[in-house]
């Protein structure tokens, strides 16, 4: 077993780094806060049905004479069912694996040596693991598919990918694809996604505004009249849109989101890039020649994008302890999670 922090990449000797806190933390892609574009539903611990009341049918006909016949009328309704799945993180680290690395200077001495819970080394591990947990939630919520398989197994994941990281639930992309397969009018096809090579999949700036126009103007009228609607997209779509505006005076087209992020608007609608999606697609949805649907944009509201969890704090909290019997430091996290299109009719997608 190796240390959690990979010291094999360093060519300098242990003596040249007296403390792991001398190592420089690389910049990592950070996802926005979940509640920026999602509605979080807590206390979803077991299967739970939620009922929705819709609009009523038509009313108002010509007045009748004697013995009038009542008009048939009812109120529409639908049901959504949360089906949360259990997830866990379980990581062990042994002090023996640190003794031949620069992290040895983080260790205590004597009988306390195996317990490195309060050390510089452990602080780095916890910091990186916290980011990995945040990425985990975005991966599960958006990219999970209970039928996930790699290309050799008939799926779209890169060969060699551990499918167990991708098959916990049916995530939002899976639900979106199922919905537009049944209702093709909800899809704007990005032709570059079908390119036969990485180069042919490049999204030209000259094409992106047409895709965004189609996304908005073919959307359901109810969605177009929602004041809180937004477009959330891969960074590739956002970049192409930004490039398409070069040479124009666009200061008025920017807006500040609630998290302080400054972003462009399209016809008054905020366009929110999620670079973590690009990273996920290019890392895990790669067949060696092309990526699987690398350009994506979704027009909807946060009321449509639901995440059901047992307790929000479980998504960021870890239990960390030293186990005397095994002489290992252990880290554990667990919870339940599900994601749902709260109303599958209220989105338009380009991909």
ROVO-637339 format. One line per 3 residues: for each residue x, y, z of C-alpha. Coordinates in nm, 2 decimals, padded with zeros to 4 digits. Each point is the difference from the previous one (the first is absolute). Example, Ala and Ser with C-alpha at 12.3 -4.5 7.8 and 13.67 -1.06 7.14 Angstrom:
# residues 2
01.23,-00.45,00.78 | 00.14,00.34,-00.07
END
This chain:
# residues 351
00.00,00.00,00.00 | 00.13,00.35,-00.09 | -00.05,00.33,00.17
-00.31,00.19,-00.11 | 00.23,00.29,-00.11 | 00.20,-00.14,-00.30
00.36,00.07,00.09 | 00.13,-00.21,-00.29 | -00.03,00.30,-00.24
00.27,00.19,00.19 | 00.36,-00.04,-00.11 | 00.15,00.19,00.30
00.10,-00.19,00.31 | -00.21,00.01,00.32 | 00.26,00.22,00.16
-00.06,00.27,-00.26 | -00.36,00.04,00.12 | 00.00,00.03,00.38
-00.38,00.04,00.02 | -00.28,-00.09,-00.24 | -00.15,00.35,00.05
00.29,00.12,-00.22 | -00.17,-00.18,-00.30 | -00.20,00.23,-00.22
-00.37,-00.07,-00.04 | -00.09,-00.02,-00.37 | -00.31,00.20,-00.12
-00.29,-00.24,-00.04 | -00.33,00.05,-00.18 | -00.26,00.09,00.26
-00.37,-00.05,-00.05 | -00.25,00.27,00.11 | -00.21,-00.05,00.30
-00.27,-00.25,-00.06 | -00.28,00.24,00.10 | 00.10,00.24,-00.28
-00.19,-00.21,-00.26 | -00.17,-00.27,00.21 | -00.28,-00.02,00.25
00.12,-00.21,00.30 | -00.26,-00.22,00.17 | 00.12,-00.12,00.34
-00.12,-00.30,00.20 | -00.03,-00.23,-00.30 | 00.11,-00.32,00.17
-00.23,-00.26,-00.16 | -00.22,-00.03,-00.31 | -00.25,00.28,00.02
-00.28,00.11,-00.23 | -00.07,00.37,-00.06 | -00.33,00.12,-00.16
-00.03,00.30,-00.23 | -00.32,00.18,-00.08 | -00.03,00.14,-00.36
-00.24,00.22,-00.19 | -00.37,-00.07,-00.05 | -00.17,-00.08,-00.33
-00.21,00.24,-00.21 | -00.30,00.17,00.15 | -00.27,00.23,-00.14
-00.25,-00.11,-00.26 | -00.32,00.15,-00.13 | -00.27,00.03,00.26
-00.25,-00.29,-00.01 | -00.38,00.01,00.06 | -00.20,-00.22,00.23
00.16,-00.32,00.15 | 00.36,00.11,-00.09 | 00.27,-00.27,-00.02
00.30,00.05,00.22 | 00.33,00.05,-00.18 | 00.27,-00.25,00.04
00.30,00.16,00.18 | 00.30,-00.11,00.20 | 00.33,00.12,00.13
00.31,-00.16,-00.14 | 00.25,-00.17,00.23 | 00.32,-00.20,-00.01
00.23,-00.19,00.23 | 00.37,00.00,00.05 | 00.18,-00.27,00.20
00.33,00.05,00.18 | 00.21,-00.32,-00.01 | 00.32,00.10,00.19
00.30,-00.22,00.00 | 00.26,-00.04,00.27 | 00.36,00.11,-00.06
00.31,-00.02,00.20 | 00.36,00.10,00.02 | 00.24,-00.22,00.19
00.37,00.07,-00.01 | 00.29,-00.13,00.22 | 00.35,00.12,00.02
00.29,-00.16,00.20 | 00.30,00.19,00.15 | 00.24,-00.27,-00.14
-00.08,00.13,-00.35 | 00.11,00.35,00.10 | 00.34,-00.09,00.16
00.19,-00.01,-00.33 | -00.15,00.33,-00.12 | 00.03,00.36,00.08
-00.31,-00.04,00.22 | 00.21,-00.18,00.26 | 00.07,00.35,00.14
-00.37,00.02,00.08 | 00.00,-00.31,00.22 | 00.03,00.00,00.38
00.23,-00.23,00.19 | -00.03,-00.31,00.22 | -00.34,-00.15,00.06
-00.17,00.31,-00.15 | 00.18,-00.04,-00.34 | -00.28,-00.19,-00.18
-00.25,00.27,00.08 | 00.04,00.28,-00.25 | -00.35,00.14,00.01
00.12,00.35,00.10 | 00.29,00.06,-00.24 | 00.09,00.21,-00.30
-00.03,-00.31,-00.22 | -00.35,-00.08,00.12 | -00.11,00.36,-00.05
00.10,-00.03,-00.37 | -00.18,-00.33,-00.03 | -00.32,00.14,00.15
00.01,00.31,-00.22 | 00.03,-00.20,-00.32 | -00.25,-00.26,00.12
-00.26,00.28,00.06 | 00.04,00.11,-00.36 | -00.03,-00.36,-00.11
-00.33,-00.03,00.19 | -00.14,00.31,-00.16 | 00.09,-00.14,-00.34
-00.16,-00.34,00.11 | -00.33,00.17,00.05 | 00.00,00.17,-00.34
00.11,-00.33,-00.16 | -00.28,-00.20,00.17 | -00.27,00.26,-00.05
00.07,00.06,-00.37 | 00.19,-00.29,-00.15 | -00.12,-00.31,00.19
-00.17,-00.27,-00.20 | -00.10,-00.33,00.17 | 00.08,-00.17,-00.33
00.34,00.17,-00.03 | 00.26,-00.20,-00.20 | 00.32,00.06,-00.18
00.03,-00.01,-00.38 | 00.11,-00.36,00.01 | -00.31,-00.08,00.19
-00.23,00.18,-00.24 | -00.01,00.33,00.19 | 00.17,00.34,-00.05
00.24,00.01,00.29 | 00.37,-00.01,-00.08 | 00.14,-00.35,00.00
00.15,-00.09,00.34 | -00.23,00.24,00.19 | -00.13,-00.14,00.33
-00.37,-00.01,-00.07 | -00.09,-00.01,00.37 | 00.08,00.37,00.01
-00.27,00.07,-00.26 | -00.29,-00.24,00.06 | -00.14,00.11,00.34
-00.32,00.16,-00.14 | -00.15,00.13,-00.33 | 00.14,00.36,00.00
-00.14,00.30,-00.17 | 00.18,-00.05,-00.33 | -00.15,-00.35,-00.02
-00.34,00.14,00.08 | 00.03,00.28,-00.25 | 00.10,-00.24,-00.28
-00.29,-00.23,00.08 | -00.24,00.30,00.00 | 00.12,00.14,-00.34
00.00,-00.34,-00.15 | -00.37,-00.02,00.08 | -00.06,00.37,-00.09
00.25,00.09,-00.27 | -00.13,00.36,-00.01 | 00.19,00.06,00.33
00.34,-00.06,-00.17 | 00.21,00.24,-00.21 | 00.27,-00.22,-00.16
00.35,00.13,00.00 | 00.14,-00.14,-00.32 | 00.36,00.03,00.11
-00.06,-00.25,00.28 | -00.03,-00.27,-00.28 | 00.34,00.09,-00.15
00.22,-00.29,-00.08 | 00.31,00.14,00.17 | 00.09,00.23,00.28
00.08,00.27,-00.26 | -00.33,-00.04,-00.17 | -00.18,00.03,00.33
00.13,00.35,00.06 | -00.28,00.25,00.05 | 00.04,00.30,-00.23
-00.10,00.34,00.14 | -00.19,00.07,-00.31 | -00.25,-00.29,00.08
-00.07,00.05,00.37 | -00.25,00.28,-00.02 | -00.22,-00.20,-00.23
00.00,-00.28,00.25 | -00.08,00.23,00.29 | -00.28,00.17,-00.20
-00.15,-00.34,-00.07 | 00.03,-00.10,00.36 | -00.20,00.30,00.12
-00.25,00.05,-00.28 | -00.11,-00.36,-00.02 | -00.04,-00.04,00.38
-00.34,-00.03,00.16 | -00.17,00.34,00.04 | -00.04,-00.07,00.37
00.38,-00.03,00.04 | 00.06,00.31,-00.21 | -00.22,00.20,00.24
00.18,-00.11,00.31 | 00.20,00.29,00.14 | 00.26,-00.23,00.16
00.08,-00.20,-00.31 | 00.37,-00.04,-00.10 | 00.22,-00.19,-00.25
00.26,-00.22,00.16 | 00.26,-00.13,-00.23 | 00.34,-00.17,-00.05
00.29,00.25,-00.01 | 00.04,-00.08,-00.37 | -00.34,00.15,-00.08
00.06,00.30,00.22 | 00.34,00.06,-00.16 | -00.14,-00.02,-00.35
-00.28,00.25,00.09 | 00.25,00.24,00.16 | 00.22,-00.03,-00.31
-00.30,00.07,-00.23 | -00.03,00.34,00.18 | 00.36,00.12,-00.07
00.00,00.35,-00.14 | -00.34,00.09,00.15 | -00.07,00.22,00.30
-00.12,-00.27,00.24 | 00.03,00.15,00.35 | -00.38,00.02,00.03
-00.02,-00.37,-00.08 | 00.17,-00.10,00.32 | -00.17,-00.08,00.33
00.11,-00.09,00.35 | -00.14,-00.33,00.14 | -00.09,-00.04,00.36
00.34,-00.16,00.07 | 00.18,00.31,-00.14 | 00.09,-00.18,-00.33
-00.01,00.24,-00.29 | -00.15,-00.16,-00.31 | -00.14,00.09,-00.34
-00.37,00.02,-00.08 | -00.17,-00.12,-00.32 | -00.31,00.20,-00.08
-00.02,00.10,00.37 | 00.05,-00.37,00.12 | 00.31,-00.07,00.21
00.23,-00.26,-00.16 | 00.18,-00.19,00.28 | 00.31,-00.21,-00.10
00.08,-00.32,00.19 | 00.36,-00.08,-00.09 | -00.02,-00.32,00.21
-00.23,-00.14,-00.26 | 00.27,00.04,-00.27 | 00.25,-00.16,00.23
-00.23,-00.30,00.07 | -00.08,-00.05,-00.37 | 00.36,00.03,-00.13
00.13,-00.22,00.28 | -00.26,-00.28,00.01 | -00.19,00.02,-00.32
00.28,-00.04,-00.25 | 00.02,-00.28,-00.26 | 00.35,00.09,-00.12
-00.14,00.19,-00.30 | -00.29,00.21,00.13 | -00.17,00.11,00.32
-00.36,-00.09,00.08 | -00.22,00.31,-00.05 | 00.27,00.25,00.11
-00.22,00.31,-00.06 | -00.31,00.03,00.21 | -00.23,00.28,00.10
-00.32,-00.02,00.20 | -00.27,00.27,00.03 | -00.21,-00.05,00.31
-00.04,00.12,00.36 | 00.14,-00.12,00.33 | -00.36,-00.11,00.09
00.03,-00.27,-00.26 | 00.34,-00.13,00.11 | -00.06,-00.18,00.33
00.25,-00.17,00.23 | -00.14,-00.22,00.28 | 00.24,-00.07,00.29
-00.03,-00.12,00.35 | 00.20,00.28,00.16 | 00.18,00.28,-00.19
00.30,00.00,00.24 | 00.07,-00.37,-00.09 | 00.12,00.12,-00.34
00.30,00.18,00.15 | 00.06,-00.16,00.34 | 00.24,-00.29,00.07
00.06,-00.20,00.31 | 00.38,-00.02,00.05 | 00.16,-00.21,00.28
00.30,-00.20,00.09 | -00.07,-00.37,00.05 | 00.24,-00.15,00.26
-00.08,-00.36,-00.09 | 00.10,00.03,-00.37 | 00.24,00.30,00.06
-00.16,00.18,-00.29 | -00.16,00.34,-00.04 | -00.35,-00.05,-00.15
-00.23,00.24,-00.18 | -00.37,-00.08,-00.06 | -00.29,00.18,-00.15
-00.35,-00.12,-00.10 | -00.35,00.11,-00.08 | -00.28,-00.04,-00.25
-00.06,00.19,-00.32 | -00.23,00.02,-00.30 | -00.06,00.25,-00.28
-00.32,00.07,-00.19 | -00.14,00.21,-00.27 | -00.28,00.15,00.21
-00.20,00.08,-00.31 | 00.15,-00.17,-00.32 | -00.21,00.23,-00.22
00.18,00.31,00.11 | 00.34,-00.02,-00.16 | 00.15,00.04,-00.34
00.34,-00.16,-00.07 | 00.27,00.04,-00.27 | 00.24,-00.29,-00.03
END
